[in-house]
Amino acid sequence: RNKGLLKHPDDIETFRGITLPVISHRELLLATSNFSNANFLGNGSFGSMYKEILADGMTVAVNVLNLLFEGASKSLDIECTVMCQIRHRNLVKVITSCSSRDFKAIVLQYMPLGGLEVCLHSVGHHLNLFQRLDIMIDVPCALEYLHHGFSETIVYCDLKPSNVLLDENKTAYVSDFGIEKIL
Protein backbone atom coordinates (compact mmCIF):
# COMPACT_ATOMS: atom_id res chain seq x y z
CA ARG A 1 0.00 0.00 0.00
CA ASN A 2 1.25 3.50 -0.83
CA LYS A 3 1.14 5.14 2.59
CA GLY A 4 1.77 8.86 2.60
CA LEU A 5 0.21 9.51 -0.80
CA LEU A 6 -3.46 9.79 0.12
CA LYS A 7 -4.62 12.73 2.19
CA HIS A 8 -8.34 11.92 2.10
CA PRO A 9 -10.67 9.86 -0.12
CA ASP A 10 -11.01 12.68 -2.68
CA ASP A 11 -7.30 12.38 -3.50
CA ILE A 12 -7.81 9.47 -5.86
CA GLU A 13 -7.52 9.75 -9.62
CA THR A 14 -9.34 7.34 -11.89
CA PHE A 15 -7.58 6.83 -15.19
CA ARG A 16 -9.56 4.75 -17.70
CA GLY A 17 -11.12 2.76 -14.87
CA ILE A 18 -7.85 2.37 -12.98
CA THR A 19 -7.63 3.95 -9.54
CA LEU A 20 -4.37 5.65 -8.56
CA PRO A 21 -3.54 7.70 -5.49
CA VAL A 22 -2.87 11.33 -6.40
CA ILE A 23 0.28 13.29 -5.70
CA SER A 24 0.34 17.02 -6.29
CA HIS A 25 2.78 18.97 -8.40
CA ARG A 26 3.81 20.84 -5.24
CA GLU A 27 4.61 17.55 -3.44
CA LEU A 28 6.76 16.46 -6.39
CA LEU A 29 8.60 19.79 -6.37
CA LEU A 30 9.34 19.47 -2.66
CA ALA A 31 10.44 15.83 -2.88
CA THR A 32 12.81 16.48 -5.79
CA SER A 33 14.11 19.88 -4.57
CA ASN A 34 12.42 21.61 -7.52
CA PHE A 35 13.62 18.89 -9.90
CA SER A 36 17.25 19.73 -9.13
CA ASN A 37 20.20 18.25 -10.99
CA ALA A 38 21.14 16.36 -7.81
CA ASN A 39 17.97 14.26 -8.28
CA PHE A 40 18.23 13.95 -12.07
CA LEU A 41 18.46 10.34 -13.30
CA GLY A 42 18.37 10.85 -17.07
CA ASN A 43 16.29 11.67 -20.12
CA GLY A 44 13.70 9.41 -21.68
CA SER A 45 11.79 9.48 -24.94
CA PHE A 46 9.41 12.25 -23.87
CA GLY A 47 10.83 13.77 -20.71
CA SER A 48 13.19 13.64 -17.76
CA MET A 49 13.49 11.19 -14.89
CA TYR A 50 14.14 12.24 -11.29
CA LYS A 51 14.73 10.37 -8.04
CA GLU A 52 12.29 11.32 -5.29
CA ILE A 53 11.69 10.36 -1.68
CA LEU A 54 8.00 10.50 -0.76
CA ALA A 55 6.70 11.71 2.60
CA ASP A 56 6.49 8.09 3.81
CA GLY A 57 10.17 7.50 2.97
CA MET A 58 9.55 5.46 -0.18
CA THR A 59 12.11 6.15 -2.93
CA VAL A 60 10.55 6.43 -6.39
CA ALA A 61 11.41 7.59 -9.90
CA VAL A 62 9.40 10.46 -11.38
CA ASN A 63 9.08 10.66 -15.15
CA VAL A 64 8.25 14.31 -15.93
CA LEU A 65 6.91 14.68 -19.44
CA ASN A 66 8.06 17.50 -21.67
CA LEU A 67 4.69 18.56 -23.08
CA LEU A 68 6.43 20.38 -25.96
CA PHE A 69 7.29 17.01 -27.52
CA GLU A 70 4.64 15.90 -29.97
CA GLY A 71 3.02 12.75 -28.64
CA ALA A 72 4.11 13.22 -25.00
CA SER A 73 0.54 13.26 -23.62
CA LYS A 74 -0.41 10.27 -25.74
CA SER A 75 2.70 8.47 -24.49
CA LEU A 76 1.64 9.09 -20.87
CA ASP A 77 -1.86 7.80 -21.63
CA ILE A 78 -0.48 4.61 -23.16
CA GLU A 79 2.07 4.10 -20.38
CA CYS A 80 -0.54 4.59 -17.65
CA THR A 81 -3.07 2.36 -19.40
CA VAL A 82 -0.60 -0.47 -19.82
CA MET A 83 1.47 -0.21 -16.66
CA CYS A 84 -1.48 0.19 -14.29
CA GLN A 85 -3.09 -3.02 -15.52
CA ILE A 86 -0.12 -5.34 -15.81
CA ARG A 87 1.27 -7.36 -12.92
CA HIS A 88 4.55 -9.11 -13.52
CA ARG A 89 7.67 -9.29 -11.38
CA ASN A 90 9.88 -8.07 -14.26
CA LEU A 91 7.85 -5.02 -15.30
CA VAL A 92 8.33 -1.63 -13.60
CA LYS A 93 5.31 -0.72 -11.47
CA VAL A 94 3.35 2.55 -11.43
CA ILE A 95 3.05 4.08 -7.96
CA THR A 96 0.92 7.12 -8.83
CA SER A 97 0.59 9.99 -11.28
CA CYS A 98 0.33 13.76 -11.37
CA SER A 99 -1.60 15.34 -14.19
CA SER A 100 -2.78 18.86 -14.88
CA ARG A 101 -3.11 20.94 -18.01
CA ASP A 102 0.47 22.26 -17.75
CA PHE A 103 2.23 19.38 -16.00
CA LYS A 104 2.22 15.61 -16.36
CA ALA A 105 4.31 13.06 -14.51
CA ILE A 106 4.18 9.38 -13.72
CA VAL A 107 5.68 8.06 -10.48
CA LEU A 108 7.34 4.67 -10.85
CA GLN A 109 9.10 2.01 -8.84
CA TYR A 110 12.73 3.12 -8.34
CA MET A 111 15.55 0.98 -9.67
CA PRO A 112 18.75 1.86 -7.78
CA LEU A 113 21.20 0.34 -10.26
CA GLY A 114 19.69 2.17 -13.24
CA GLY A 115 19.75 0.84 -16.77
CA LEU A 116 21.42 -2.33 -17.98
CA GLU A 117 23.31 -0.19 -20.48
CA VAL A 118 25.24 1.49 -17.63
CA CYS A 119 26.02 -1.84 -15.95
CA LEU A 120 27.32 -3.30 -19.20
CA HIS A 121 29.43 -0.38 -20.39
CA SER A 122 30.77 1.58 -17.43
CA VAL A 123 33.74 1.09 -15.16
CA GLY A 124 32.85 0.09 -11.62
CA HIS A 125 29.83 -1.98 -12.57
CA HIS A 126 30.19 -5.69 -13.00
CA LEU A 127 27.73 -8.41 -13.89
CA ASN A 128 28.99 -11.93 -13.44
CA LEU A 129 27.92 -14.77 -15.72
CA PHE A 130 25.05 -15.88 -13.47
CA GLN A 131 23.68 -12.33 -13.16
CA ARG A 132 23.82 -11.95 -16.95
CA LEU A 133 21.98 -15.25 -17.38
CA ASP A 134 19.32 -14.16 -14.88
CA ILE A 135 18.81 -10.94 -16.85
CA MET A 136 18.61 -12.98 -20.06
CA ILE A 137 15.76 -14.94 -18.44
CA ASP A 138 14.01 -11.98 -16.75
CA VAL A 139 13.59 -9.87 -19.90
CA PRO A 140 12.04 -12.60 -22.10
CA CYS A 141 9.74 -13.58 -19.20
CA ALA A 142 8.42 -10.00 -19.11
CA LEU A 143 7.97 -9.95 -22.89
CA GLU A 144 6.27 -13.35 -22.86
CA TYR A 145 3.81 -12.02 -20.28
CA LEU A 146 3.08 -8.96 -22.43
CA HIS A 147 2.55 -11.10 -25.52
CA HIS A 148 0.62 -14.01 -24.00
CA GLY A 149 -0.12 -13.58 -20.29
CA PHE A 150 -2.23 -10.44 -20.37
CA SER A 151 -5.83 -10.07 -21.54
CA GLU A 152 -4.66 -8.10 -24.59
CA THR A 153 -1.53 -8.69 -26.63
CA ILE A 154 0.99 -5.93 -26.00
CA VAL A 155 3.87 -5.58 -28.44
CA TYR A 156 6.78 -3.83 -26.78
CA CYS A 157 8.51 -1.70 -29.44
CA ASP A 158 11.51 -0.20 -27.66
CA LEU A 159 13.60 -2.99 -26.15
CA LYS A 160 17.15 -1.79 -25.55
CA PRO A 161 19.61 -1.97 -22.63
CA SER A 162 18.66 1.50 -21.33
CA ASN A 163 15.01 0.36 -20.98
CA VAL A 164 15.98 -2.67 -18.90
CA LEU A 165 16.39 -1.45 -15.31
CA LEU A 166 18.06 -3.26 -12.42
CA ASP A 167 17.06 -3.29 -8.77
CA GLU A 168 19.48 -3.68 -5.86
CA ASN A 169 19.56 -7.47 -6.43
CA LYS A 170 20.30 -7.03 -10.16
CA THR A 171 16.85 -8.35 -11.08
CA ALA A 172 15.85 -6.97 -14.49
CA TYR A 173 12.69 -4.93 -15.07
CA VAL A 174 11.43 -3.80 -18.48
CA SER A 175 10.39 -0.13 -18.50
CA ASP A 176 9.30 2.73 -20.78
CA PHE A 177 5.98 1.67 -22.23
CA GLY A 178 5.28 4.87 -24.17
CA ILE A 179 5.47 3.42 -27.68
CA GLU A 180 4.15 -0.13 -27.45
CA LYS A 181 1.22 -1.37 -29.46
CA ILE A 182 -1.87 -2.99 -27.98
CA LEU A 183 -3.39 -5.52 -30.40
C-alpha positions in Angstrom: 0.0 0.0 0.0 1.3 3.5 -0.8 1.1 5.1 2.6 1.8 8.9 2.6 0.2 9.5 -0.8 -3.5 9.8 0.1 -4.6 12.7 2.2 -8.3 11.9 2.1 -10.7 9.9 -0.1 -11.0 12.7 -2.7 -7.3 12.4 -3.5 -7.8 9.5 -5.9 -7.5 9.7 -9.6 -9.3 7.3 -11.9 -7.6 6.8 -15.2 -9.6 4.8 -17.7 -11.1 2.8 -14.9 -7.8 2.4 -13.0 -7.6 4.0 -9.5 -4.4 5.6 -8.6 -3.5 7.7 -5.5 -2.9 11.3 -6.4 0.3 13.3 -5.7 0.3 17.0 -6.3 2.8 19.0 -8.4 3.8 20.8 -5.2 4.6 17.5 -3.4 6.8 16.5 -6.4 8.6 19.8 -6.4 9.3 19.5 -2.7 10.4 15.8 -2.9 12.8 16.5 -5.8 14.1 19.9 -4.6 12.4 21.6 -7.5 13.6 18.9 -9.9 17.2 19.7 -9.1 20.2 18.2 -11.0 21.1 16.4 -7.8 18.0 14.3 -8.3 18.2 13.9 -12.1 18.5 10.3 -13.3 18.4 10.9 -17.1 16.3 11.7 -20.1 13.7 9.4 -21.7 11.8 9.5 -24.9 9.4 12.2 -23.9 10.8 13.8 -20.7 13.2 13.6 -17.8 13.5 11.2 -14.9 14.1 12.2 -11.3 14.7 10.4 -8.0 12.3 11.3 -5.3 11.7 10.4 -1.7 8.0 10.5 -0.8 6.7 11.7 2.6 6.5 8.1 3.8 10.2 7.5 3.0 9.5 5.5 -0.2 12.1 6.2 -2.9 10.6 6.4 -6.4 11.4 7.6 -9.9 9.4 10.5 -11.4 9.1 10.7 -15.2 8.2 14.3 -15.9 6.9 14.7 -19.4 8.1 17.5 -21.7 4.7 18.6 -23.1 6.4 20.4 -26.0 7.3 17.0 -27.5 4.6 15.9 -30.0 3.0 12.8 -28.6 4.1 13.2 -25.0 0.5 13.3 -23.6 -0.4 10.3 -25.7 2.7 8.5 -24.5 1.6 9.1 -20.9 -1.9 7.8 -21.6 -0.5 4.6 -23.2 2.1 4.1 -20.4 -0.5 4.6 -17.6 -3.1 2.4 -19.4 -0.6 -0.5 -19.8 1.5 -0.2 -16.7 -1.5 0.2 -14.3 -3.1 -3.0 -15.5 -0.1 -5.3 -15.8 1.3 -7.4 -12.9 4.6 -9.1 -13.5 7.7 -9.3 -11.4 9.9 -8.1 -14.3 7.9 -5.0 -15.3 8.3 -1.6 -13.6 5.3 -0.7 -11.5 3.3 2.5 -11.4 3.1 4.1 -8.0 0.9 7.1 -8.8 0.6 10.0 -11.3 0.3 13.8 -11.4 -1.6 15.3 -14.2 -2.8 18.9 -14.9 -3.1 20.9 -18.0 0.5 22.3 -17.8 2.2 19.4 -16.0 2.2 15.6 -16.4 4.3 13.1 -14.5 4.2 9.4 -13.7 5.7 8.1 -10.5 7.3 4.7 -10.9 9.1 2.0 -8.8 12.7 3.1 -8.3 15.6 1.0 -9.7 18.8 1.9 -7.8 21.2 0.3 -10.3 19.7 2.2 -13.2 19.8 0.8 -16.8 21.4 -2.3 -18.0 23.3 -0.2 -20.5 25.2 1.5 -17.6 26.0 -1.8 -15.9 27.3 -3.3 -19.2 29.4 -0.4 -20.4 30.8 1.6 -17.4 33.7 1.1 -15.2 32.9 0.1 -11.6 29.8 -2.0 -12.6 30.2 -5.7 -13.0 27.7 -8.4 -13.9 29.0 -11.9 -13.4 27.9 -14.8 -15.7 25.0 -15.9 -13.5 23.7 -12.3 -13.2 23.8 -11.9 -16.9 22.0 -15.3 -17.4 19.3 -14.2 -14.9 18.8 -10.9 -16.9 18.6 -13.0 -20.1 15.8 -14.9 -18.4 14.0 -12.0 -16.7 13.6 -9.9 -19.9 12.0 -12.6 -22.1 9.7 -13.6 -19.2 8.4 -10.0 -19.1 8.0 -10.0 -22.9 6.3 -13.4 -22.9 3.8 -12.0 -20.3 3.1 -9.0 -22.4 2.5 -11.1 -25.5 0.6 -14.0 -24.0 -0.1 -13.6 -20.3 -2.2 -10.4 -20.4 -5.8 -10.1 -21.5 -4.7 -8.1 -24.6 -1.5 -8.7 -26.6 1.0 -5.9 -26.0 3.9 -5.6 -28.4 6.8 -3.8 -26.8 8.5 -1.7 -29.4 11.5 -0.2 -27.7 13.6 -3.0 -26.2 17.2 -1.8 -25.6 19.6 -2.0 -22.6 18.7 1.5 -21.3 15.0 0.4 -21.0 16.0 -2.7 -18.9 16.4 -1.4 -15.3 18.1 -3.3 -12.4 17.1 -3.3 -8.8 19.5 -3.7 -5.9 19.6 -7.5 -6.4 20.3 -7.0 -10.2 16.9 -8.4 -11.1 15.9 -7.0 -14.5 12.7 -4.9 -15.1 11.4 -3.8 -18.5 10.4 -0.1 -18.5 9.3 2.7 -20.8 6.0 1.7 -22.2 5.3 4.9 -24.2 5.5 3.4 -27.7 4.2 -0.1 -27.5 1.2 -1.4 -29.5 -1.9 -3.0 -28.0 -3.4 -5.5 -30.4 
